[in-house]
Amino acid sequence: MPLTTPSSITLGIESSCDETGIALYQTGRGLLANALYTQVAMHNEYGGVVPELASRDHVRRVIPLVRQVMSKAGVSLDQIDAIAYTQGPGLGGALLVGASVANALAYALDIPTIGIHHLEGHLLSPLLSDPAPEFPFVALLVSGGHTQLMRVDGVGKYTLLGETVDDAAGEAFDKSAKLLGLNYPGGPALAKLAAKGRPGIYNLPRPMLHSGDLDFSFSGLKTAVLTLVKQHSNDKQEIADEQTRADIAYAVQEAIVDVLAYKALTALEQTGLDQLVVAGGVGANLQLRVRLTEGTRKRDGKVFYPALEFCTDNGAMIAFAGALRLSRQHDNRNYRFNVKPRWDLQEIVLQD
């Protein structure tokens, strides 16, 4: 029997990497409350995520955030009908924090749990917006180490159209930002610097732009950026001129956006669909949004984005994905769990 009713409340817990996200979603009503704690300041000192520190911080944050969200929504423990948590992919230790808290709390409350694929959470997050896309649609997933194009025919019905063969778009942003001496996380910092850059000063490669398929590659771009940075660096291996740094940042962003936009719009053309969904952290890039909005409009299509607050990792997307899946699956109250640091999205199979 389905687990949810028209008023079921699902608690969502996200702890896959460096952000602790908690949310409550009520079927038929929508998102009740959500809270997010980011570890950016802590990891910035190391130039990237330190897995052990990330796990320890999730332990400190998850319960206080659950209490905060429940208080904000005016919901008590006995009103929660199910708990969804990120089962993977992500950092093993970080995932274990969310999974263990979810299953322990669910056991105490005698309610079901469901492990959610992190990328499915991102994939479905634009459905939280108004207006929302309708199935089927093409999805461009650009989250962290993932860059994929998917055809989405429904919850759990995903067909891979193309993916990165090496570095993902997010990695290209972060690694290029680090070469330019920018702080972690690199993507937003590079985009901010690129806003001061000038077009046409540098021309960087667009890997696999005309490969004839929908796959991506960004390792060659990273190498080209490294070469360009070395050409303009001083004895301290730094680029002293701020305008030069901005011009390089502009060229990096243009190269990444050109590839993502071209492949995404080609996917629409090849599938014959007219709806494009963009999800994941890179989906917050304003230049990418401008390019895709213009491109889909020219093709009489529509593009949908999650709200900016839901582009990065968050509990709302996990609670929402959990509510959708819980309405289609059988009760799970054995509370035996594992996490999947590596998990192919296409391995998801709905148990009807």
BADREN-335622 format. One record per residue (C-alpha): residue in three letters; x, y, z; residue number from 1. Coordinates in steps of 0.2 Angstrom, whole numbers. Example, Ala and Ser with C-alpha at 12.3 -4.5 7.8 and 13.67 -1.06 7.14 Angstrom:
BEGIN
ATOM | ALA | 62 | -22 | 39 | 1
ATOM | SER | 68 | -5 | 36 | 2
REM end
This chain:
BEGIN
ATOM | MET | 0 | 0 | 0 | 1
ATOM | PRO | 6 | 18 | -3 | 2
ATOM | LEU | 14 | 26 | 12 | 3
ATOM | THR | 7 | 44 | 10 | 4
ATOM | THR | -10 | 52 | 12 | 5
ATOM | PRO | -15 | 69 | 5 | 6
ATOM | SER | -8 | 77 | 20 | 7
ATOM | SER | 7 | 66 | 24 | 8
ATOM | ILE | 23 | 75 | 31 | 9
ATOM | THR | 40 | 69 | 26 | 10
ATOM | LEU | 56 | 75 | 35 | 11
ATOM | GLY | 71 | 76 | 23 | 12
ATOM | ILE | 89 | 75 | 29 | 13
ATOM | GLU | 103 | 80 | 17 | 14
ATOM | SER | 122 | 76 | 22 | 15
ATOM | SER | 131 | 71 | 7 | 16
ATOM | CYS | 145 | 83 | 7 | 17
ATOM | ASP | 148 | 100 | 16 | 18
ATOM | GLU | 130 | 106 | 19 | 19
ATOM | THR | 118 | 100 | 32 | 20
ATOM | GLY | 100 | 102 | 25 | 21
ATOM | ILE | 84 | 98 | 34 | 22
ATOM | ALA | 66 | 101 | 28 | 23
ATOM | LEU | 48 | 96 | 30 | 24
ATOM | TYR | 37 | 93 | 15 | 25
ATOM | GLN | 18 | 90 | 17 | 26
ATOM | THR | 9 | 82 | 2 | 27
ATOM | GLY | -4 | 93 | -5 | 28
ATOM | ARG | 2 | 108 | 4 | 29
ATOM | GLY | 21 | 110 | -1 | 30
ATOM | LEU | 36 | 114 | 8 | 31
ATOM | LEU | 33 | 118 | 26 | 32
ATOM | ALA | 50 | 124 | 32 | 33
ATOM | ASN | 69 | 121 | 28 | 34
ATOM | ALA | 86 | 125 | 36 | 35
ATOM | LEU | 103 | 124 | 29 | 36
ATOM | TYR | 120 | 125 | 37 | 37
ATOM | THR | 135 | 126 | 26 | 38
ATOM | GLN | 153 | 122 | 30 | 39
ATOM | VAL | 161 | 133 | 17 | 40
ATOM | ALA | 170 | 144 | 30 | 41
ATOM | MET | 178 | 129 | 38 | 42
ATOM | HIS | 184 | 120 | 22 | 43
ATOM | ASN | 189 | 137 | 14 | 44
ATOM | GLU | 205 | 136 | 25 | 45
ATOM | TYR | 210 | 120 | 17 | 46
ATOM | GLY | 205 | 125 | -1 | 47
ATOM | GLY | 192 | 111 | -2 | 48
ATOM | VAL | 181 | 99 | 7 | 49
ATOM | VAL | 190 | 88 | 21 | 50
ATOM | PRO | 179 | 73 | 23 | 51
ATOM | GLU | 183 | 69 | 41 | 52
ATOM | LEU | 179 | 87 | 46 | 53
ATOM | ALA | 163 | 87 | 36 | 54
ATOM | SER | 157 | 71 | 44 | 55
ATOM | ARG | 160 | 78 | 62 | 56
ATOM | ASP | 151 | 94 | 58 | 57
ATOM | HIS | 136 | 85 | 52 | 58
ATOM | VAL | 135 | 76 | 68 | 59
ATOM | ARG | 135 | 93 | 77 | 60
ATOM | ARG | 122 | 101 | 66 | 61
ATOM | VAL | 109 | 88 | 61 | 62
ATOM | ILE | 99 | 87 | 77 | 63
ATOM | PRO | 98 | 106 | 81 | 64
ATOM | LEU | 93 | 109 | 63 | 65
ATOM | VAL | 79 | 96 | 64 | 66
ATOM | ARG | 73 | 105 | 80 | 67
ATOM | GLN | 74 | 122 | 71 | 68
ATOM | VAL | 64 | 116 | 56 | 69
ATOM | MET | 50 | 107 | 66 | 70
ATOM | SER | 48 | 123 | 77 | 71
ATOM | LYS | 47 | 134 | 62 | 72
ATOM | ALA | 34 | 123 | 54 | 73
ATOM | GLY | 25 | 120 | 70 | 74
ATOM | VAL | 26 | 102 | 68 | 75
ATOM | SER | 28 | 89 | 82 | 76
ATOM | LEU | 37 | 72 | 81 | 77
ATOM | ASP | 21 | 62 | 81 | 78
ATOM | GLN | 15 | 72 | 66 | 79
ATOM | ILE | 30 | 66 | 55 | 80
ATOM | ASP | 24 | 51 | 43 | 81
ATOM | ALA | 41 | 46 | 35 | 82
ATOM | ILE | 59 | 51 | 35 | 83
ATOM | ALA | 69 | 53 | 18 | 84
ATOM | TYR | 88 | 54 | 19 | 85
ATOM | THR | 102 | 55 | 6 | 86
ATOM | GLN | 109 | 38 | 4 | 87
ATOM | GLY | 122 | 42 | -10 | 88
ATOM | PRO | 132 | 47 | -19 | 89
ATOM | GLY | 143 | 58 | -8 | 90
ATOM | LEU | 156 | 56 | 6 | 91
ATOM | GLY | 154 | 40 | 15 | 92
ATOM | GLY | 156 | 47 | 32 | 93
ATOM | ALA | 145 | 62 | 29 | 94
ATOM | LEU | 131 | 50 | 22 | 95
ATOM | LEU | 132 | 39 | 37 | 96
ATOM | VAL | 128 | 53 | 48 | 97
ATOM | GLY | 111 | 57 | 39 | 98
ATOM | ALA | 107 | 39 | 37 | 99
ATOM | SER | 110 | 34 | 55 | 100
ATOM | VAL | 100 | 49 | 62 | 101
ATOM | ALA | 86 | 46 | 50 | 102
ATOM | ASN | 84 | 27 | 54 | 103
ATOM | ALA | 86 | 29 | 72 | 104
ATOM | LEU | 73 | 43 | 73 | 105
ATOM | ALA | 61 | 33 | 62 | 106
ATOM | TYR | 64 | 17 | 73 | 107
ATOM | ALA | 59 | 27 | 88 | 108
ATOM | LEU | 44 | 34 | 80 | 109
ATOM | ASP | 39 | 18 | 71 | 110
ATOM | ILE | 38 | 27 | 54 | 111
ATOM | PRO | 46 | 22 | 37 | 112
ATOM | THR | 62 | 28 | 30 | 113
ATOM | ILE | 68 | 29 | 12 | 114
ATOM | GLY | 85 | 32 | 5 | 115
ATOM | ILE | 86 | 45 | -9 | 116
ATOM | HIS | 98 | 47 | -23 | 117
ATOM | HIS | 107 | 64 | -21 | 118
ATOM | LEU | 105 | 68 | -40 | 119
ATOM | GLU | 87 | 63 | -40 | 120
ATOM | GLY | 84 | 76 | -27 | 121
ATOM | HIS | 92 | 89 | -38 | 122
ATOM | LEU | 84 | 82 | -53 | 123
ATOM | LEU | 66 | 84 | -46 | 124
ATOM | SER | 70 | 101 | -36 | 125
ATOM | PRO | 63 | 112 | -50 | 126
ATOM | LEU | 46 | 103 | -47 | 127
ATOM | LEU | 45 | 113 | -31 | 128
ATOM | SER | 44 | 129 | -41 | 129
ATOM | ASP | 29 | 138 | -48 | 130
ATOM | PRO | 27 | 136 | -62 | 131
ATOM | ALA | 34 | 118 | -63 | 132
ATOM | PRO | 38 | 107 | -77 | 133
ATOM | GLU | 28 | 92 | -82 | 134
ATOM | PHE | 34 | 75 | -87 | 135
ATOM | PRO | 43 | 72 | -99 | 136
ATOM | PHE | 57 | 84 | -100 | 137
ATOM | VAL | 76 | 85 | -103 | 138
ATOM | ALA | 86 | 88 | -87 | 139
ATOM | LEU | 104 | 96 | -87 | 140
ATOM | LEU | 112 | 90 | -70 | 141
ATOM | VAL | 127 | 100 | -66 | 142
ATOM | SER | 131 | 96 | -48 | 143
ATOM | GLY | 148 | 95 | -41 | 144
ATOM | GLY | 157 | 80 | -49 | 145
ATOM | HIS | 142 | 77 | -60 | 146
ATOM | THR | 137 | 83 | -77 | 147
ATOM | GLN | 124 | 73 | -86 | 148
ATOM | LEU | 109 | 75 | -98 | 149
ATOM | MET | 94 | 65 | -94 | 150
ATOM | ARG | 77 | 62 | -102 | 151
ATOM | VAL | 65 | 61 | -88 | 152
ATOM | ASP | 48 | 53 | -91 | 153
ATOM | GLY | 43 | 52 | -73 | 154
ATOM | VAL | 49 | 48 | -55 | 155
ATOM | GLY | 62 | 34 | -57 | 156
ATOM | LYS | 60 | 34 | -76 | 157
ATOM | TYR | 77 | 42 | -81 | 158
ATOM | THR | 86 | 39 | -98 | 159
ATOM | LEU | 105 | 44 | -99 | 160
ATOM | LEU | 108 | 55 | -115 | 161
ATOM | GLY | 125 | 60 | -111 | 162
ATOM | GLU | 138 | 63 | -97 | 163
ATOM | THR | 155 | 69 | -94 | 164
ATOM | VAL | 169 | 57 | -98 | 165
ATOM | ASP | 182 | 66 | -86 | 166
ATOM | ASP | 180 | 82 | -76 | 167
ATOM | ALA | 163 | 89 | -73 | 168
ATOM | ALA | 158 | 107 | -76 | 169
ATOM | GLY | 158 | 111 | -57 | 170
ATOM | GLU | 176 | 104 | -56 | 171
ATOM | ALA | 181 | 114 | -70 | 172
ATOM | PHE | 174 | 130 | -62 | 173
ATOM | ASP | 182 | 125 | -45 | 174
ATOM | LYS | 199 | 120 | -52 | 175
ATOM | SER | 201 | 135 | -63 | 176
ATOM | ALA | 196 | 146 | -49 | 177
ATOM | LYS | 210 | 139 | -38 | 178
ATOM | LEU | 222 | 142 | -52 | 179
ATOM | LEU | 217 | 160 | -51 | 180
ATOM | GLY | 219 | 161 | -33 | 181
ATOM | LEU | 201 | 162 | -28 | 182
ATOM | ASN | 194 | 155 | -12 | 183
ATOM | TYR | 183 | 139 | -11 | 184
ATOM | PRO | 170 | 136 | -17 | 185
ATOM | GLY | 177 | 142 | -33 | 186
ATOM | GLY | 162 | 142 | -45 | 187
ATOM | PRO | 153 | 157 | -37 | 188
ATOM | ALA | 170 | 166 | -34 | 189
ATOM | LEU | 175 | 164 | -53 | 190
ATOM | ALA | 158 | 170 | -59 | 191
ATOM | LYS | 159 | 185 | -48 | 192
ATOM | LEU | 177 | 189 | -55 | 193
ATOM | ALA | 171 | 185 | -73 | 194
ATOM | ALA | 158 | 199 | -72 | 195
ATOM | LYS | 173 | 211 | -72 | 196
ATOM | GLY | 181 | 203 | -87 | 197
ATOM | ARG | 181 | 208 | -105 | 198
ATOM | PRO | 175 | 197 | -120 | 199
ATOM | GLY | 187 | 192 | -134 | 200
ATOM | ILE | 203 | 194 | -124 | 201
ATOM | TYR | 207 | 175 | -122 | 202
ATOM | ASN | 200 | 161 | -132 | 203
ATOM | LEU | 199 | 144 | -122 | 204
ATOM | PRO | 194 | 127 | -130 | 205
ATOM | ARG | 177 | 120 | -130 | 206
ATOM | PRO | 180 | 101 | -128 | 207
ATOM | MET | 168 | 90 | -137 | 208
ATOM | LEU | 157 | 104 | -143 | 209
ATOM | HIS | 155 | 96 | -160 | 210
ATOM | SER | 158 | 78 | -155 | 211
ATOM | GLY | 142 | 72 | -163 | 212
ATOM | ASP | 135 | 66 | -146 | 213
ATOM | LEU | 129 | 73 | -130 | 214
ATOM | ASP | 144 | 69 | -119 | 215
ATOM | PHE | 155 | 81 | -110 | 216
ATOM | SER | 174 | 84 | -106 | 217
ATOM | PHE | 182 | 98 | -96 | 218
ATOM | SER | 199 | 91 | -92 | 219
ATOM | GLY | 207 | 99 | -108 | 220
ATOM | LEU | 199 | 116 | -103 | 221
ATOM | LYS | 207 | 114 | -86 | 222
ATOM | THR | 224 | 111 | -94 | 223
ATOM | ALA | 222 | 126 | -105 | 224
ATOM | VAL | 218 | 137 | -91 | 225
ATOM | LEU | 234 | 131 | -81 | 226
ATOM | THR | 244 | 135 | -97 | 227
ATOM | LEU | 237 | 152 | -98 | 228
ATOM | VAL | 239 | 156 | -80 | 229
ATOM | LYS | 257 | 151 | -80 | 230
ATOM | GLN | 260 | 163 | -95 | 231
ATOM | HIS | 254 | 177 | -85 | 232
ATOM | SER | 261 | 173 | -68 | 233
ATOM | ASN | 275 | 181 | -59 | 234
ATOM | ASP | 289 | 173 | -49 | 235
ATOM | LYS | 277 | 170 | -35 | 236
ATOM | GLN | 266 | 160 | -47 | 237
ATOM | GLU | 253 | 173 | -45 | 238
ATOM | ILE | 244 | 184 | -58 | 239
ATOM | ALA | 247 | 202 | -51 | 240
ATOM | ASP | 235 | 211 | -63 | 241
ATOM | GLU | 217 | 210 | -57 | 242
ATOM | GLN | 210 | 214 | -75 | 243
ATOM | THR | 220 | 199 | -82 | 244
ATOM | ARG | 213 | 188 | -69 | 245
ATOM | ALA | 195 | 194 | -73 | 246
ATOM | ASP | 198 | 192 | -92 | 247
ATOM | ILE | 204 | 174 | -89 | 248
ATOM | ALA | 189 | 170 | -78 | 249
ATOM | TYR | 177 | 177 | -91 | 250
ATOM | ALA | 185 | 166 | -104 | 251
ATOM | VAL | 183 | 151 | -93 | 252
ATOM | GLN | 165 | 154 | -89 | 253
ATOM | GLU | 161 | 157 | -108 | 254
ATOM | ALA | 169 | 141 | -113 | 255
ATOM | ILE | 160 | 131 | -100 | 256
ATOM | VAL | 143 | 139 | -103 | 257
ATOM | ASP | 145 | 137 | -122 | 258
ATOM | VAL | 147 | 119 | -120 | 259
ATOM | LEU | 133 | 116 | -108 | 260
ATOM | ALA | 121 | 127 | -117 | 261
ATOM | TYR | 125 | 119 | -134 | 262
ATOM | LYS | 123 | 101 | -128 | 263
ATOM | ALA | 107 | 105 | -118 | 264
ATOM | LEU | 98 | 113 | -133 | 265
ATOM | THR | 104 | 99 | -144 | 266
ATOM | ALA | 97 | 87 | -132 | 267
ATOM | LEU | 80 | 95 | -134 | 268
ATOM | GLU | 81 | 95 | -153 | 269
ATOM | GLN | 86 | 76 | -153 | 270
ATOM | THR | 72 | 71 | -141 | 271
ATOM | GLY | 59 | 82 | -148 | 272
ATOM | LEU | 54 | 88 | -131 | 273
ATOM | ASP | 51 | 107 | -127 | 274
ATOM | GLN | 55 | 107 | -108 | 275
ATOM | LEU | 72 | 109 | -101 | 276
ATOM | VAL | 76 | 107 | -82 | 277
ATOM | VAL | 92 | 113 | -75 | 278
ATOM | ALA | 97 | 107 | -58 | 279
ATOM | GLY | 113 | 107 | -47 | 280
ATOM | GLY | 125 | 120 | -40 | 281
ATOM | VAL | 131 | 126 | -58 | 282
ATOM | GLY | 113 | 129 | -62 | 283
ATOM | ALA | 114 | 145 | -51 | 284
ATOM | ASN | 127 | 153 | -64 | 285
ATOM | LEU | 118 | 168 | -71 | 286
ATOM | GLN | 127 | 168 | -87 | 287
ATOM | LEU | 121 | 150 | -90 | 288
ATOM | ARG | 103 | 154 | -86 | 289
ATOM | VAL | 103 | 169 | -98 | 290
ATOM | ARG | 110 | 158 | -112 | 291
ATOM | LEU | 98 | 143 | -109 | 292
ATOM | THR | 83 | 155 | -107 | 293
ATOM | GLU | 87 | 163 | -124 | 294
ATOM | GLY | 90 | 147 | -132 | 295
ATOM | THR | 74 | 138 | -127 | 296
ATOM | ARG | 64 | 154 | -131 | 297
ATOM | LYS | 71 | 153 | -149 | 298
ATOM | ARG | 65 | 135 | -150 | 299
ATOM | ASP | 48 | 139 | -143 | 300
ATOM | GLY | 52 | 129 | -128 | 301
ATOM | LYS | 53 | 133 | -109 | 302
ATOM | VAL | 67 | 131 | -96 | 303
ATOM | PHE | 64 | 128 | -78 | 304
ATOM | TYR | 76 | 131 | -63 | 305
ATOM | PRO | 75 | 128 | -45 | 306
ATOM | ALA | 75 | 143 | -34 | 307
ATOM | LEU | 93 | 149 | -31 | 308
ATOM | GLU | 92 | 143 | -13 | 309
ATOM | PHE | 88 | 125 | -19 | 310
ATOM | CYS | 102 | 124 | -32 | 311
ATOM | THR | 115 | 119 | -20 | 312
ATOM | ASP | 113 | 104 | -8 | 313
ATOM | ASN | 98 | 106 | 3 | 314
ATOM | GLY | 85 | 96 | 13 | 315
ATOM | ALA | 70 | 102 | 3 | 316
ATOM | MET | 74 | 92 | -12 | 317
ATOM | ILE | 77 | 76 | -2 | 318
ATOM | ALA | 60 | 79 | 8 | 319
ATOM | PHE | 51 | 82 | -9 | 320
ATOM | ALA | 59 | 67 | -18 | 321
ATOM | GLY | 55 | 56 | -3 | 322
ATOM | ALA | 37 | 61 | -3 | 323
ATOM | LEU | 36 | 57 | -21 | 324
ATOM | ARG | 44 | 40 | -19 | 325
ATOM | LEU | 34 | 36 | -3 | 326
ATOM | SER | 18 | 38 | -12 | 327
ATOM | ARG | 23 | 25 | -24 | 328
ATOM | GLN | 32 | 12 | -14 | 329
ATOM | HIS | 29 | 0 | 0 | 330
ATOM | ASP | 32 | 2 | 19 | 331
ATOM | ASN | 50 | 1 | 24 | 332
ATOM | ARG | 52 | -1 | 43 | 333
ATOM | ASN | 67 | -14 | 44 | 334
ATOM | TYR | 79 | 1 | 48 | 335
ATOM | ARG | 93 | -9 | 40 | 336
ATOM | PHE | 103 | 4 | 30 | 337
ATOM | ASN | 119 | 6 | 20 | 338
ATOM | VAL | 126 | 21 | 11 | 339
ATOM | LYS | 131 | 22 | -7 | 340
ATOM | PRO | 146 | 34 | -10 | 341
ATOM | ARG | 146 | 29 | -28 | 342
ATOM | TRP | 128 | 26 | -35 | 343
ATOM | ASP | 123 | 27 | -53 | 344
ATOM | LEU | 106 | 37 | -55 | 345
ATOM | GLN | 100 | 24 | -68 | 346
ATOM | GLU | 101 | 10 | -55 | 347
ATOM | ILE | 86 | 17 | -46 | 348
ATOM | VAL | 71 | 5 | -49 | 349
ATOM | LEU | 54 | 9 | -41 | 350
ATOM | GLN | 46 | -6 | -32 | 351
ATOM | ASP | 28 | -4 | -36 | 352
REM end
